[in-house]
Amino acid sequence: MTEYVLKTHQLTKQYKKQLALNKVNLSIKKGAIYGFIGQNGAGKSTLIKIVTGLAKANAGTLELFGHSHEQALLQARKRMGVIIEAPALYPHMTAAENVEAHRLLKGIPGKECVAKTLKLVGLENTGNKKAKNFSLGMKQRLGLAIALLGDPEFLILDEPINGLDPMGVVEIRELLKKLNQEYGITILISSHILSELHLLASHYGIIHKGQLIEQLTTNELDEKCQQYIHIKVDNPDKATTVLEQQLNTRQFEVLPDGTIKLFAYTNSPGNVSTALVQAGLVIEAFMPMGEDLETYFTNLVGGALNE
């Protein structure tokens, strides 16, 4: 039986006349890194605020770790770590002082967790350096250390790599992978940087104008964004014969206009072009193609806009 960390059913939130969430049915399996994708105002932050208890839904139900009653949800939220927007840091305190202050605020017993979380995020050697003098990447890692106090099973991160330089992005990505793979922490991560999410997430949820328009796994996304070679020649029938008989593949599709989409040889396109030319074909177009997450999202949202 699949275990879910988070499930929503028909979750709806309205602000005056604006419908921020419209009957959202979202599910996150234990152990997943769930990339939550949507434009500004799509409903990502609203859903995160409801999950974390910072806002209330107008209708629908929310289930955390299998619990949906209000009192049980309060207890379940203690098993979560959260960063919404910029982490709340004390600028004139050191990393250790910041973590210690939050430990006391959360009522977590024992000081040993301070050094443990700082080591986990790679900030154990920052000494007396004040948080105000940290790089943006260090501040994000300190925010993660604070979110990890109490050994949460579910981590919710709203735009954790926003504004980071490339090195900072890589550091956060590798840290999140480590938390997921070595510590079994389930992660919900909302981000505008779709190319980065594609390197990290195992599952995706795409929200648009308050509606969850698709949920899919990385494997399902890869199938939909399959790489291929776009081929246009003067004689498509002859080209298909070359593909089948000389290159021993039937992994292609012929479109109504005669264009061929070849799903094989994507790593060795030169072999294909050479075979076609040697067969006397005139190549009019020949290029590797395929969608990435950003293109897929744009096309999907564009379709939603036209419905």
C-alpha positions as CSV (number, residue, x, y, z in Angstrom):
1,M,0.0,0.0,0.0
2,T,1.4,3.4,-1.0
3,E,2.0,5.7,1.8
4,Y,1.2,9.4,1.2
5,V,2.7,12.3,3.2
6,L,0.3,14.8,1.8
7,K,-3.1,14.5,0.1
8,T,-5.7,17.1,-0.7
9,H,-9.3,16.5,-1.9
10,Q,-11.2,19.2,-3.7
11,L,-9.2,21.8,-1.7
12,T,-10.6,25.3,-2.4
13,K,-9.6,28.7,-1.3
14,Q,-11.2,32.0,-2.3
15,Y,-10.1,35.6,-1.5
16,K,-13.1,37.8,-2.0
17,K,-13.9,37.3,-5.7
18,Q,-10.6,35.6,-6.6
19,L,-10.5,31.8,-6.6
20,A,-6.9,31.0,-5.5
21,L,-7.4,27.2,-5.4
22,N,-10.1,25.5,-7.3
23,K,-10.9,21.9,-6.1
24,V,-7.2,20.8,-6.0
25,N,-6.6,17.0,-5.6
26,L,-2.8,16.7,-4.9
27,S,-0.9,13.8,-3.6
28,I,2.7,13.4,-2.5
29,K,4.1,9.9,-1.9
30,K,6.5,9.3,1.0
31,G,10.1,9.6,-0.2
32,A,9.3,11.8,-3.2
33,I,10.9,15.1,-4.2
34,Y,7.8,16.9,-5.5
35,G,8.4,19.8,-7.9
36,F,5.5,22.2,-7.6
37,I,5.3,24.3,-10.7
38,G,3.2,27.3,-11.6
39,Q,3.3,31.0,-12.6
40,N,3.1,33.8,-10.1
41,G,-0.5,33.8,-8.7
42,A,-1.2,30.3,-9.8
43,G,-1.9,29.1,-6.3
44,K,1.4,27.5,-5.2
45,S,2.0,29.7,-2.1
46,T,-1.7,29.6,-1.1
47,L,-1.6,25.8,-1.0
48,I,1.7,25.8,0.9
49,K,0.2,28.2,3.5
50,I,-2.9,25.9,3.9
51,V,-0.7,22.9,4.4
52,T,1.5,24.6,6.9
53,G,-1.5,26.0,8.8
54,L,-0.9,29.7,7.9
55,A,-4.2,29.9,6.0
56,K,-7.5,28.0,6.0
57,A,-9.3,26.5,3.1
58,N,-12.9,27.4,2.3
59,A,-13.8,23.9,1.2
60,G,-12.2,20.5,0.7
61,T,-10.0,18.4,2.9
62,L,-6.3,18.2,3.8
63,E,-4.5,15.0,4.9
64,L,-1.0,14.9,6.4
65,F,0.6,11.6,7.3
66,G,-2.9,10.0,7.0
67,H,-4.5,12.5,9.4
68,S,-7.2,15.0,8.5
69,H,-8.8,16.1,11.8
70,E,-7.8,19.5,13.0
71,Q,-6.1,18.4,16.2
72,A,-4.3,15.6,14.4
73,L,-3.1,18.0,11.8
74,L,-1.6,20.2,14.5
75,Q,0.5,17.2,15.6
76,A,1.3,16.2,12.1
77,R,2.7,19.6,11.3
78,K,5.3,19.1,14.0
79,R,6.8,16.4,11.6
80,M,7.4,19.1,9.0
81,G,10.1,21.6,8.3
82,V,9.2,24.7,6.3
83,I,10.9,27.6,4.5
84,I,8.5,30.1,2.9
85,E,10.2,32.8,0.9
86,A,13.4,34.1,2.7
87,P,14.4,32.2,5.8
88,A,13.8,34.1,9.1
89,L,17.3,34.8,10.4
90,Y,18.8,37.0,13.1
91,P,21.4,39.1,11.1
92,H,23.6,39.9,14.1
93,M,23.8,36.3,15.3
94,T,26.2,33.5,14.2
95,A,24.9,30.4,12.5
96,A,25.0,28.4,15.8
97,E,23.2,31.3,17.7
98,N,20.5,31.4,15.0
99,V,19.9,27.7,15.2
100,E,20.0,27.7,19.0
101,A,17.4,30.6,19.1
102,H,15.0,28.6,16.9
103,R,15.6,25.5,18.9
104,L,14.4,27.3,22.0
105,L,11.4,28.8,20.1
106,K,10.4,25.3,18.9
107,G,10.9,23.8,22.4
108,I,13.2,21.1,21.1
109,P,15.2,19.6,24.0
110,G,19.0,19.1,23.9
111,K,21.6,21.4,22.4
112,E,23.3,18.6,20.5
113,C,20.9,19.1,17.5
114,V,22.4,22.5,16.8
115,A,25.9,21.2,15.8
116,K,24.2,18.2,14.1
117,T,22.1,20.3,11.7
118,L,24.9,22.8,11.0
119,K,27.1,19.9,10.0
120,L,24.3,18.5,7.8
121,V,24.1,21.7,5.8
122,G,27.8,22.4,5.7
123,L,27.9,25.4,8.1
124,E,29.8,23.8,11.0
125,N,32.9,25.9,10.4
126,T,31.4,29.4,10.2
127,G,32.6,30.3,13.7
128,N,31.8,33.8,14.8
129,K,30.8,35.1,11.4
130,K,27.4,36.9,11.6
131,A,24.5,35.9,9.4
132,K,24.4,39.4,7.9
133,N,27.8,38.7,6.3
134,F,26.7,35.3,4.8
135,S,26.3,34.8,1.1
136,L,22.8,34.2,-0.2
137,G,23.6,30.5,-0.5
138,M,24.9,30.3,3.1
139,K,21.7,32.1,4.3
140,Q,19.6,29.5,2.4
141,R,21.6,26.7,4.0
142,L,21.2,28.2,7.4
143,G,17.4,28.5,6.8
144,L,17.5,24.8,5.9
145,A,19.3,24.0,9.1
146,I,16.5,25.8,11.1
147,A,13.9,23.9,9.1
148,L,15.6,20.6,9.8
149,L,15.5,21.1,13.6
150,G,13.4,18.3,15.2
151,D,14.3,15.8,12.4
152,P,11.3,16.5,10.1
153,E,10.0,13.8,7.8
154,F,8.5,16.3,5.3
155,L,10.3,19.5,4.1
156,I,8.4,22.3,2.3
157,L,10.5,24.8,0.5
158,D,9.0,27.8,-1.4
159,E,11.5,29.2,-3.9
160,P,14.7,28.0,-2.1
161,I,17.0,28.7,-5.0
162,N,15.6,32.1,-6.0
163,G,18.4,34.6,-6.5
164,L,21.3,32.2,-5.9
165,D,24.3,32.2,-8.1
166,P,25.1,29.0,-10.1
167,M,27.4,27.6,-7.4
168,G,24.7,28.3,-4.7
169,V,22.1,26.5,-6.8
170,V,24.3,23.4,-7.1
171,E,25.0,23.4,-3.4
172,I,21.3,23.5,-2.5
173,R,20.5,20.9,-5.1
174,E,23.1,18.4,-3.8
175,L,22.0,19.1,-0.2
176,L,18.4,18.4,-1.0
177,K,19.3,15.2,-2.8
178,K,21.3,14.1,0.2
179,L,18.4,14.8,2.6
180,N,16.1,12.8,0.4
181,Q,18.3,9.9,-0.4
182,E,20.3,9.4,2.8
183,Y,17.7,10.6,5.4
184,G,14.5,9.7,3.6
185,I,13.0,13.2,3.9
186,T,10.1,13.8,1.6
187,I,10.4,17.3,-0.1
188,L,7.9,19.6,-1.7
189,I,9.8,22.3,-3.6
190,S,8.2,25.2,-5.4
191,S,10.4,26.9,-7.9
192,H,10.4,29.1,-11.0
193,I,13.7,27.6,-12.2
194,L,12.3,24.7,-14.1
195,S,15.6,23.5,-15.5
196,E,16.9,23.1,-12.0
197,L,13.7,21.2,-10.8
198,H,14.2,18.8,-13.7
199,L,17.6,17.8,-12.2
200,L,16.1,17.3,-8.8
201,A,12.4,16.2,-8.7
202,S,11.0,12.7,-8.9
203,H,7.4,13.9,-9.2
204,Y,5.7,17.1,-10.5
205,G,2.5,18.9,-10.0
206,I,1.6,21.7,-12.4
207,I,-0.9,24.3,-11.2
208,H,-2.5,27.0,-13.3
209,K,-5.0,29.6,-12.2
210,G,-5.8,27.7,-9.0
211,Q,-6.3,24.4,-10.8
212,L,-3.9,21.4,-10.6
213,I,-3.8,20.6,-14.3
214,E,-1.4,17.6,-14.2
215,Q,0.6,15.4,-11.8
216,L,3.3,13.1,-13.3
217,T,6.5,11.3,-12.4
218,T,10.0,12.1,-13.9
219,N,9.7,8.9,-16.0
220,E,6.3,10.0,-17.4
221,L,7.7,13.5,-18.1
222,D,10.8,12.0,-19.9
223,E,8.4,9.9,-22.1
224,K,6.4,13.0,-23.0
225,C,9.6,15.1,-23.6
226,Q,11.2,12.3,-25.6
227,Q,14.2,13.4,-27.7
228,Y,14.1,12.8,-31.4
229,I,15.7,13.8,-34.7
230,H,13.6,16.0,-37.0
231,I,14.2,14.9,-40.6
232,K,12.8,16.3,-43.8
233,V,13.9,14.9,-47.1
234,D,12.8,15.0,-50.8
235,N,11.6,11.4,-50.6
236,P,10.2,10.3,-47.2
237,D,9.2,6.8,-48.4
238,K,12.8,6.1,-49.5
239,A,14.1,7.5,-46.2
240,T,11.9,5.1,-44.2
241,T,13.4,2.2,-46.2
242,V,16.9,3.4,-45.3
243,L,16.0,3.7,-41.6
244,E,14.5,0.2,-41.6
245,Q,16.9,-1.7,-43.8
246,Q,20.2,0.0,-43.3
247,L,19.9,1.4,-39.8
248,N,17.7,-1.4,-38.5
249,T,15.2,0.7,-36.7
250,R,11.5,1.2,-36.7
251,Q,11.6,3.8,-33.9
252,F,10.2,6.6,-36.1
253,E,7.0,8.4,-37.0
254,V,6.1,9.9,-40.3
255,L,3.9,13.0,-40.0
256,P,1.2,13.9,-42.6
257,D,3.6,16.5,-44.2
258,G,6.3,13.8,-44.7
259,T,8.4,15.0,-41.8
260,I,10.0,12.1,-40.0
261,K,10.5,12.0,-36.2
262,L,13.3,9.5,-35.5
263,F,13.5,8.4,-31.8
264,A,16.6,6.2,-32.3
265,Y,20.2,7.4,-33.0
266,T,19.7,10.6,-30.9
267,N,23.2,10.2,-29.6
268,S,24.7,9.5,-33.1
269,P,22.8,11.6,-35.6
270,G,25.8,11.6,-38.0
271,N,25.2,7.9,-38.8
272,V,21.7,8.8,-39.9
273,S,22.6,11.8,-42.1
274,T,25.4,9.8,-43.7
275,A,23.1,6.9,-44.6
276,L,20.5,9.2,-46.0
277,V,23.0,11.1,-48.2
278,Q,24.6,7.9,-49.4
279,A,21.2,6.7,-50.5
280,G,20.9,9.8,-52.7
281,L,18.4,11.7,-50.6
282,V,18.4,15.4,-50.4
283,I,18.2,16.5,-46.7
284,E,16.1,19.7,-46.4
285,A,16.0,19.7,-42.5
286,F,17.8,17.6,-40.0
287,M,18.0,18.6,-36.3
288,P,17.9,17.1,-32.8
289,M,14.7,18.1,-31.0
290,G,12.7,17.4,-27.9
291,E,11.1,19.3,-25.1
292,D,12.5,20.1,-21.7
293,L,10.4,20.7,-18.6
294,E,10.2,24.5,-19.3
295,T,8.9,23.9,-22.8
296,Y,6.5,21.2,-21.7
297,F,5.2,23.5,-18.9
298,T,4.8,26.4,-21.4
299,N,2.9,24.3,-23.9
300,L,0.7,22.8,-21.2
301,V,-0.2,26.1,-19.7
302,G,-0.7,27.6,-23.2
303,G,-3.2,24.8,-23.9
304,A,-4.9,25.5,-20.6
305,L,-5.2,29.2,-21.6
306,N,-6.9,28.2,-24.8
307,E,-9.5,25.9,-23.3
